[in-house]
Amino acid sequence: MLSIYQILQLLLSVLFYIIMIQAIASWLIAFNVINMRNDFVRQFLYALDRITAPLYRPIRRVMPDFGGLDFSPMVVILIIIILQRILLPNLFLPLITGQSA
């Protein structure tokens, strides 16, 4: 059970960093620090978008429109933090230690 817990924690951490990289890259594009005409940059951002779009889509359907601001990455990050720090430890710790909740 400990290995499943560790794998889930690792996957959530990787997803957190992917979202952060995508957010920083979008800011750099908005301020013309990164050039979108570069093929590598375009493919890298396309790959990040393909990874995160399935996570953002349901949240974007529920959240109201805030004009040009997209708060769905922040909501996904909050969900990841809640999963990592509250739900997963409370689910797996009793199974690992043999105690009942």
N, CA, C and O atoms as CSV, one atom per row, in Angstrom:
chain,resi,resn,atom,element,x,y,z
A,1,MET,N,N,0.806,-1.200,0.000
A,1,MET,CA,C,0.000,0.000,0.000
A,1,MET,C,C,0.847,1.262,0.000
A,1,MET,O,O,0.464,2.282,-0.573
A,2,LEU,N,N,1.995,1.181,0.646
A,2,LEU,CA,C,2.871,2.345,0.700
A,2,LEU,C,C,3.351,2.740,-0.695
A,2,LEU,O,O,3.487,3.927,-0.994
A,3,SER,N,N,3.605,1.753,-1.543
A,3,SER,CA,C,4.088,2.070,-2.892
A,3,SER,C,C,3.011,2.764,-3.725
A,3,SER,O,O,3.325,3.655,-4.514
A,4,ILE,N,N,1.760,2.374,-3.563
A,4,ILE,CA,C,0.667,3.040,-4.291
A,4,ILE,C,C,0.548,4.489,-3.829
A,4,ILE,O,O,0.366,5.398,-4.639
A,5,TYR,N,N,0.653,4.689,-2.530
A,5,TYR,CA,C,0.609,6.039,-1.975
A,5,TYR,C,C,1.745,6.896,-2.533
A,5,TYR,O,O,1.524,8.043,-2.924
A,6,GLN,N,N,2.950,6.347,-2.571
A,6,GLN,CA,C,4.098,7.091,-3.082
A,6,GLN,C,C,3.963,7.398,-4.568
A,6,GLN,O,O,4.346,8.481,-5.011
A,7,ILE,N,N,3.429,6.469,-5.336
A,7,ILE,CA,C,3.224,6.699,-6.774
A,7,ILE,C,C,2.200,7.804,-6.987
A,7,ILE,O,O,2.400,8.676,-7.832
A,8,LEU,N,N,1.111,7.778,-6.234
A,8,LEU,CA,C,0.095,8.828,-6.360
A,8,LEU,C,C,0.657,10.190,-5.968
A,8,LEU,O,O,0.375,11.192,-6.625
A,9,GLN,N,N,1.442,10.229,-4.912
A,9,GLN,CA,C,2.067,11.490,-4.499
A,9,GLN,C,C,3.009,12.009,-5.584
A,9,GLN,O,O,3.024,13.207,-5.870
A,10,LEU,N,N,3.792,11.122,-6.185
A,10,LEU,CA,C,4.716,11.517,-7.240
A,10,LEU,C,C,3.971,12.044,-8.459
A,10,LEU,O,O,4.355,13.068,-9.023
A,11,LEU,N,N,2.914,11.359,-8.868
A,11,LEU,CA,C,2.142,11.809,-10.032
A,11,LEU,C,C,1.490,13.169,-9.787
A,11,LEU,O,O,1.458,14.015,-10.681
A,12,LEU,N,N,0.977,13.375,-8.589
A,12,LEU,CA,C,0.381,14.668,-8.270
A,12,LEU,C,C,1.439,15.770,-8.229
A,12,LEU,O,O,1.167,16.902,-8.629
A,13,SER,N,N,2.622,15.453,-7.758
A,13,SER,CA,C,3.709,16.449,-7.746
A,13,SER,C,C,4.143,16.811,-9.150
A,13,SER,O,O,4.362,17.985,-9.449
A,14,VAL,N,N,4.268,15.823,-10.009
A,14,VAL,CA,C,4.644,16.085,-11.404
A,14,VAL,C,C,3.582,16.935,-12.086
A,14,VAL,O,O,3.909,17.869,-12.818
A,15,LEU,N,N,2.330,16.622,-11.852
A,15,LEU,CA,C,1.245,17.409,-12.435
A,15,LEU,C,C,1.265,18.846,-11.922
A,15,LEU,O,O,1.017,19.780,-12.685
A,16,PHE,N,N,1.556,19.025,-10.649
A,16,PHE,CA,C,1.672,20.367,-10.083
A,16,PHE,C,C,2.753,21.166,-10.808
A,16,PHE,O,O,2.536,22.324,-11.164
A,17,TYR,N,N,3.915,20.553,-11.026
A,17,TYR,CA,C,5.003,21.264,-11.694
A,17,TYR,C,C,4.695,21.525,-13.163
A,17,TYR,O,O,5.105,22.556,-13.697
A,18,ILE,N,N,3.990,20.629,-13.821
A,18,ILE,CA,C,3.590,20.863,-15.215
A,18,ILE,C,C,2.676,22.077,-15.301
A,18,ILE,O,O,2.831,22.908,-16.196
A,19,ILE,N,N,1.732,22.185,-14.387
A,19,ILE,CA,C,0.820,23.330,-14.384
A,19,ILE,C,C,1.577,24.622,-14.100
A,19,ILE,O,O,1.314,25.646,-14.731
A,20,MET,N,N,2.508,24.583,-13.165
A,20,MET,CA,C,3.298,25.778,-12.863
A,20,MET,C,C,4.152,26.201,-14.058
A,20,MET,O,O,4.247,27.392,-14.354
A,21,ILE,N,N,4.770,25.246,-14.744
A,21,ILE,CA,C,5.572,25.562,-15.930
A,21,ILE,C,C,4.695,26.171,-17.011
A,21,ILE,O,O,5.092,27.133,-17.668
A,22,GLN,N,N,3.507,25.613,-17.197
A,22,GLN,CA,C,2.597,26.158,-18.200
A,22,GLN,C,C,2.167,27.578,-17.848
A,22,GLN,O,O,2.088,28.432,-18.731
A,23,ALA,N,N,1.893,27.843,-16.586
A,23,ALA,CA,C,1.490,29.191,-16.176
A,23,ALA,C,C,2.618,30.193,-16.393
A,23,ALA,O,O,2.391,31.283,-16.917
A,24,ILE,N,N,3.816,29.831,-15.997
A,24,ILE,CA,C,4.959,30.735,-16.184
A,24,ILE,C,C,5.228,30.953,-17.663
A,24,ILE,O,O,5.518,32.075,-18.080
A,25,ALA,N,N,5.137,29.901,-18.457
A,25,ALA,CA,C,5.358,30.047,-19.901
A,25,ALA,C,C,4.297,30.954,-20.526
A,25,ALA,O,O,4.610,31.745,-21.415
A,26,SER,N,N,3.059,30.850,-20.077
A,26,SER,CA,C,2.016,31.711,-20.646
A,26,SER,C,C,2.262,33.176,-20.286
A,26,SER,O,O,1.974,34.066,-21.085
A,27,TRP,N,N,2.792,33.431,-19.088
A,27,TRP,CA,C,3.137,34.811,-18.725
A,27,TRP,C,C,4.281,35.323,-19.583
A,27,TRP,O,O,4.262,36.469,-20.034
A,28,LEU,N,N,5.275,34.476,-19.808
A,28,LEU,CA,C,6.415,34.884,-20.631
A,28,LEU,C,C,5.990,35.156,-22.073
A,28,LEU,O,O,6.547,36.040,-22.725
A,29,ILE,N,N,5.031,34.422,-22.563
A,29,ILE,CA,C,4.510,34.670,-23.915
A,29,ILE,C,C,3.726,35.975,-23.937
A,29,ILE,O,O,3.844,36.759,-24.880
A,30,ALA,N,N,2.924,36.210,-22.899
A,30,ALA,CA,C,2.114,37.428,-22.847
A,30,ALA,C,C,2.978,38.682,-22.822
A,30,ALA,O,O,2.582,39.719,-23.354
A,31,PHE,N,N,4.153,38.597,-22.209
A,31,PHE,CA,C,5.039,39.753,-22.129
A,31,PHE,C,C,6.137,39.733,-23.191
A,31,PHE,O,O,7.122,40.465,-23.088
A,32,ASN,N,N,5.962,38.886,-24.215
A,32,ASN,CA,C,6.884,38.781,-25.351
A,32,ASN,C,C,8.316,38.444,-24.950
A,32,ASN,O,O,9.261,38.908,-25.589
A,33,VAL,N,N,8.485,37.659,-23.921
A,33,VAL,CA,C,9.808,37.188,-23.553
A,33,VAL,C,C,10.138,35.929,-24.351
A,33,VAL,O,O,11.284,35.725,-24.752
A,34,ILE,N,N,9.135,35.092,-24.579
A,34,ILE,CA,C,9.287,33.883,-25.384
A,34,ILE,C,C,8.631,34.127,-26.735
A,34,ILE,O,O,7.528,34.667,-26.817
A,35,ASN,N,N,9.319,33.725,-27.780
A,35,ASN,CA,C,8.829,33.900,-29.138
A,35,ASN,C,C,8.076,32.646,-29.578
A,35,ASN,O,O,8.652,31.558,-29.604
A,36,MET,N,N,6.810,32.783,-29.920
A,36,MET,CA,C,5.995,31.651,-30.347
A,36,MET,C,C,6.337,31.166,-31.748
A,36,MET,O,O,5.873,30.099,-32.149
A,37,ARG,N,N,7.128,31.907,-32.497
A,37,ARG,CA,C,7.502,31.464,-33.846
A,37,ARG,C,C,8.563,30.371,-33.816
A,37,ARG,O,O,8.815,29.720,-34.830
A,38,ASN,N,N,9.181,30.170,-32.668
A,38,ASN,CA,C,10.161,29.099,-32.518
A,38,ASN,C,C,9.430,27.760,-32.466
A,38,ASN,O,O,8.489,27.596,-31.690
A,39,ASP,N,N,9.862,26.799,-33.292
A,39,ASP,CA,C,9.182,25.504,-33.365
A,39,ASP,C,C,9.229,24.737,-32.049
A,39,ASP,O,O,8.236,24.133,-31.644
A,40,PHE,N,N,10.375,24.761,-31.386
A,40,PHE,CA,C,10.490,24.036,-30.120
A,40,PHE,C,C,9.533,24.605,-29.075
A,40,PHE,O,O,8.856,23.852,-28.376
A,41,VAL,N,N,9.478,25.907,-28.971
A,41,VAL,CA,C,8.594,26.553,-27.990
A,41,VAL,C,C,7.144,26.225,-28.298
A,41,VAL,O,O,6.367,25.919,-27.394
A,42,ARG,N,N,6.780,26.288,-29.564
A,42,ARG,CA,C,5.397,26.004,-29.961
A,42,ARG,C,C,5.034,24.551,-29.640
A,42,ARG,O,O,3.949,24.294,-29.119
A,43,GLN,N,N,5.914,23.606,-29.940
A,43,GLN,CA,C,5.637,22.200,-29.663
A,43,GLN,C,C,5.603,21.923,-28.159
A,43,GLN,O,O,4.779,21.137,-27.690
A,44,PHE,N,N,6.487,22.560,-27.414
A,44,PHE,CA,C,6.520,22.390,-25.966
A,44,PHE,C,C,5.219,22.882,-25.338
A,44,PHE,O,O,4.639,22.196,-24.496
A,45,LEU,N,N,4.764,24.050,-25.738
A,45,LEU,CA,C,3.518,24.589,-25.193
A,45,LEU,C,C,2.306,23.788,-25.649
A,45,LEU,O,O,1.337,23.646,-24.903
A,46,TYR,N,N,2.357,23.265,-26.869
A,46,TYR,CA,C,1.279,22.411,-27.359
A,46,TYR,C,C,1.196,21.138,-26.511
A,46,TYR,O,O,0.104,20.692,-26.160
A,47,ALA,N,N,2.353,20.558,-26.186
A,47,ALA,CA,C,2.371,19.353,-25.359
A,47,ALA,C,C,1.827,19.639,-23.957
A,47,ALA,O,O,1.054,18.850,-23.414
A,48,LEU,N,N,2.231,20.766,-23.379
A,48,LEU,CA,C,1.703,21.138,-22.062
A,48,LEU,C,C,0.186,21.334,-22.111
A,48,LEU,O,O,-0.531,20.938,-21.192
A,49,ASP,N,N,-0.285,21.943,-23.179
A,49,ASP,CA,C,-1.727,22.169,-23.326
A,49,ASP,C,C,-2.477,20.846,-23.462
A,49,ASP,O,O,-3.563,20.685,-22.905
A,50,ARG,N,N,-1.908,19.913,-24.192
A,50,ARG,CA,C,-2.556,18.605,-24.357
A,50,ARG,C,C,-2.608,17.830,-23.036
A,50,ARG,O,O,-3.541,17.063,-22.800
A,51,ILE,N,N,-1.621,18.030,-22.191
A,51,ILE,CA,C,-1.602,17.350,-20.900
A,51,ILE,C,C,-2.629,17.958,-19.947
A,51,ILE,O,O,-3.321,17.230,-19.235
A,52,THR,N,N,-2.730,19.282,-19.930
A,52,THR,CA,C,-3.560,19.942,-18.928
A,52,THR,C,C,-4.995,20.228,-19.378
A,52,THR,O,O,-5.860,20.449,-18.530
A,53,ALA,N,N,-5.267,20.231,-20.653
A,53,ALA,CA,C,-6.617,20.565,-21.136
A,53,ALA,C,C,-7.701,19.657,-20.559
A,53,ALA,O,O,-8.761,20.164,-20.193
A,54,PRO,N,N,-7.492,18.332,-20.459
A,54,PRO,CA,C,-8.553,17.503,-19.852
A,54,PRO,C,C,-8.831,17.833,-18.391
A,54,PRO,O,O,-9.928,17.570,-17.899
A,55,LEU,N,N,-7.861,18.401,-17.697
A,55,LEU,CA,C,-8.087,18.789,-16.309
A,55,LEU,C,C,-8.835,20.113,-16.211
A,55,LEU,O,O,-9.667,20.305,-15.325
A,56,TYR,N,N,-8.531,21.016,-17.125
A,56,TYR,CA,C,-9.138,22.349,-17.085
A,56,TYR,C,C,-10.566,22.355,-17.628
A,56,TYR,O,O,-11.399,23.133,-17.162
A,57,ARG,N,N,-10.855,21.508,-18.598
A,57,ARG,CA,C,-12.145,21.555,-19.295
A,57,ARG,C,C,-13.347,21.478,-18.364
A,57,ARG,O,O,-14.232,22.326,-18.477
A,58,PRO,N,N,-13.435,20.504,-17.441
A,58,PRO,CA,C,-14.620,20.464,-16.566
A,58,PRO,C,C,-14.717,21.677,-15.646
A,58,PRO,O,O,-15.816,22.133,-15.330
A,59,ILE,N,N,-13.575,22.197,-15.220
A,59,ILE,CA,C,-13.587,23.364,-14.335
A,59,ILE,C,C,-14.027,24.609,-15.097
A,59,ILE,O,O,-14.749,25.443,-14.552
A,60,ARG,N,N,-13.604,24.741,-16.337
A,60,ARG,CA,C,-13.999,25.891,-17.153
A,60,ARG,C,C,-15.490,25.883,-17.443
A,60,ARG,O,O,-16.097,26.942,-17.601
A,61,ARG,N,N,-16.089,24.690,-17.515
A,61,ARG,CA,C,-17.535,24.605,-17.739
A,61,ARG,C,C,-18.311,25.119,-16.538
A,61,ARG,O,O,-19.375,25.718,-16.699
A,62,VAL,N,N,-17.794,24.894,-15.337
A,62,VAL,CA,C,-18.504,25.247,-14.113
A,62,VAL,C,C,-18.262,26.694,-13.703
A,62,VAL,O,O,-19.178,27.370,-13.235
A,63,MET,N,N,-17.034,27.168,-13.879
A,63,MET,CA,C,-16.682,28.515,-13.414
A,63,MET,C,C,-17.295,29.588,-14.311
A,63,MET,O,O,-17.439,29.387,-15.517
A,64,PRO,N,N,-17.651,30.714,-13.726
A,64,PRO,CA,C,-18.161,31.817,-14.544
A,64,PRO,C,C,-17.035,32.442,-15.369
A,64,PRO,O,O,-15.853,32.238,-15.088
A,65,ASP,N,N,-17.421,33.197,-16.379
A,65,ASP,CA,C,-16.449,33.847,-17.256
A,65,ASP,C,C,-15.899,35.095,-16.571
A,65,ASP,O,O,-16.660,35.968,-16.152
A,66,PHE,N,N,-14.589,35.174,-16.461
A,66,PHE,CA,C,-13.927,36.321,-15.848
A,66,PHE,C,C,-13.224,37.177,-16.885
A,66,PHE,O,O,-12.233,37.836,-16.571
A,67,GLY,N,N,-13.716,37.180,-18.106
A,67,GLY,CA,C,-13.078,37.950,-19.167
A,67,GLY,C,C,-11.828,37.236,-19.652
A,67,GLY,O,O,-11.900,36.082,-20.074
A,68,GLY,N,N,-10.684,37.907,-19.597
A,68,GLY,CA,C,-9.445,37.326,-20.073
A,68,GLY,C,C,-8.695,36.513,-19.040
A,68,GLY,O,O,-7.635,35.963,-19.338
A,69,LEU,N,N,-9.228,36.425,-17.820
A,69,LEU,CA,C,-8.537,35.688,-16.760
A,69,LEU,C,C,-9.039,34.249,-16.702
A,69,LEU,O,O,-10.241,33.991,-16.762
A,70,ASP,N,N,-8.096,33.321,-16.584
A,70,ASP,CA,C,-8.431,31.906,-16.477
A,70,ASP,C,C,-7.973,31.410,-15.106
A,70,ASP,O,O,-6.776,31.313,-14.838
A,71,PHE,N,N,-8.929,31.102,-14.252
A,71,PHE,CA,C,-8.615,30.645,-12.907
A,71,PHE,C,C,-8.614,29.128,-12.787
A,71,PHE,O,O,-8.415,28.603,-11.691
A,72,SER,N,N,-8.832,28.413,-13.882
A,72,SER,CA,C,-8.872,26.956,-13.806
A,72,SER,C,C,-7.544,26.338,-13.378
A,72,SER,O,O,-7.574,25.352,-12.642
A,73,PRO,N,N,-6.363,26.856,-13.792
A,73,PRO,CA,C,-5.124,26.269,-13.249
A,73,PRO,C,C,-5.018,26.415,-11.736
A,73,PRO,O,O,-4.522,25.512,-11.062
A,74,MET,N,N,-5.476,27.537,-11.198
A,74,MET,CA,C,-5.429,27.737,-9.753
A,74,MET,C,C,-6.347,26.742,-9.044
A,74,MET,O,O,-5.996,26.218,-7.986
A,75,VAL,N,N,-7.508,26.482,-9.617
A,75,VAL,CA,C,-8.436,25.532,-9.011
A,75,VAL,C,C,-7.837,24.126,-9.036
A,75,VAL,O,O,-7.945,23.387,-8.058
A,76,VAL,N,N,-7.205,23.757,-10.154
A,76,VAL,CA,C,-6.579,22.429,-10.247
A,76,VAL,C,C,-5.433,22.312,-9.239
A,76,VAL,O,O,-5.267,21.267,-8.610
A,77,ILE,N,N,-4.652,23.364,-9.083
A,77,ILE,CA,C,-3.563,23.335,-8.100
A,77,ILE,C,C,-4.123,23.179,-6.681
A,77,ILE,O,O,-3.563,22.435,-5.876
A,78,LEU,N,N,-5.208,23.862,-6.374
A,78,LEU,CA,C,-5.834,23.709,-5.055
A,78,LEU,C,C,-6.339,22.283,-4.839
A,78,LEU,O,O,-6.215,21.735,-3.744
A,79,ILE,N,N,-6.904,21.691,-5.880
A,79,ILE,CA,C,-7.369,20.303,-5.786
A,79,ILE,C,C,-6.195,19.362,-5.556
A,79,ILE,O,O,-6.295,18.429,-4.760
A,80,ILE,N,N,-5.087,19.599,-6.245
A,80,ILE,CA,C,-3.894,18.762,-6.065
A,80,ILE,C,C,-3.372,18.881,-4.633
A,80,ILE,O,O,-3.014,17.878,-4.016
A,81,ILE,N,N,-3.330,20.095,-4.109
A,81,ILE,CA,C,-2.847,20.292,-2.739
A,81,ILE,C,C,-3.768,19.602,-1.736
A,81,ILE,O,O,-3.295,18.980,-0.785
A,82,ILE,N,N,-5.068,19.710,-1.942
A,82,ILE,CA,C,-6.013,19.036,-1.046
A,82,ILE,C,C,-5.829,17.530,-1.117
A,82,ILE,O,O,-5.853,16.853,-0.089
A,83,LEU,N,N,-5.647,16.999,-2.320
A,83,LEU,CA,C,-5.427,15.560,-2.454
A,83,LEU,C,C,-4.141,15.122,-1.769
A,83,LEU,O,O,-4.122,14.121,-1.053
A,84,GLN,N,N,-3.064,15.875,-1.989
A,84,GLN,CA,C,-1.766,15.485,-1.437
A,84,GLN,C,C,-1.692,15.602,0.079
A,84,GLN,O,O,-1.110,14.743,0.742
A,85,ARG,N,N,-2.266,16.637,0.619
A,85,ARG,CA,C,-2.051,16.909,2.042
A,85,ARG,C,C,-3.168,16.439,2.952
A,85,ARG,O,O,-2.954,16.255,4.150
A,86,ILE,N,N,-4.366,16.242,2.397
A,86,ILE,CA,C,-5.487,15.871,3.266
A,86,ILE,C,C,-6.045,14.494,2.919
A,86,ILE,O,O,-6.076,13.608,3.773
A,87,LEU,N,N,-6.481,14.306,1.685
A,87,LEU,CA,C,-7.192,13.076,1.346
A,87,LEU,C,C,-6.293,11.845,1.301
A,87,LEU,O,O,-6.600,10.838,1.939
A,88,LEU,N,N,-5.187,11.906,0.559
A,88,LEU,CA,C,-4.337,10.722,0.443
A,88,LEU,C,C,-3.754,10.269,1.782
A,88,LEU,O,O,-3.796,9.076,2.082
A,89,PRO,N,N,-3.211,11.177,2.597
A,89,PRO,CA,C,-2.719,10.694,3.902
A,89,PRO,C,C,-3.822,10.081,4.766
A,89,PRO,O,O,-3.593,9.082,5.449
A,90,ASN,N,N,-5.008,10.672,4.739
A,90,ASN,CA,C,-6.095,10.126,5.558
A,90,ASN,C,C,-6.610,8.792,5.026
A,90,ASN,O,O,-7.115,7.973,5.794
A,91,LEU,N,N,-6.487,8.569,3.719
A,91,LEU,CA,C,-6.909,7.289,3.151
A,91,LEU,C,C,-5.871,6.199,3.367
A,91,LEU,O,O,-6.220,5.071,3.716
A,92,PHE,N,N,-4.610,6.521,3.165
A,92,PHE,CA,C,-3.583,5.497,3.153
A,92,PHE,C,C,-2.908,5.270,4.504
A,92,PHE,O,O,-2.447,4.160,4.770
A,93,LEU,N,N,-2.838,6.253,5.337
A,93,LEU,CA,C,-2.139,6.086,6.614
A,93,LEU,C,C,-2.757,4.995,7.480
A,93,LEU,O,O,-2.016,4.180,8.029
A,94,PRO,N,N,-4.087,4.943,7.628
A,94,PRO,CA,C,-4.652,3.824,8.399
A,94,PRO,C,C,-4.383,2.466,7.761
A,94,PRO,O,O,-4.216,1.478,8.476
A,95,LEU,N,N,-4.337,2.395,6.433
A,95,LEU,CA,C,-4.062,1.128,5.766
A,95,LEU,C,C,-2.616,0.704,5.956
A,95,LEU,O,O,-2.325,-0.484,6.096
A,96,ILE,N,N,-1.714,1.672,5.962
A,96,ILE,CA,C,-0.290,1.377,6.102
A,96,ILE,C,C,0.033,0.981,7.538
A,96,ILE,O,O,0.749,0.006,7.764
A,97,THR,N,N,-0.482,1.723,8.501
A,97,THR,CA,C,-0.155,1.456,9.895
A,97,THR,C,C,-1.021,0.364,10.523
A,97,THR,O,O,-0.693,-0.150,11.592
A,98,GLY,N,N,-2.124,0.011,9.862
A,98,GLY,CA,C,-2.994,-1.023,10.407
A,98,GLY,C,C,-3.996,-0.529,11.414
A,98,GLY,O,O,-4.672,-1.326,12.064
A,99,GLN,N,N,-4.105,0.780,11.553
A,99,GLN,CA,C,-5.051,1.372,12.496
A,99,GLN,C,C,-6.374,1.651,11.783
A,99,GLN,O,O,-6.402,1.829,10.565
A,100,SER,N,N,-7.444,1.687,12.528
A,100,SER,CA,C,-8.725,2.075,11.952
A,100,SER,C,C,-8.903,3.577,12.110
A,100,SER,O,O,-8.398,4.177,13.058
A,101,ALA,N,N,-9.629,4.179,11.168
A,101,ALA,CA,C,-9.791,5.640,11.160
A,101,ALA,C,C,-10.771,6.115,12.169
A,101,ALA,O,O,-11.011,7.317,12.278
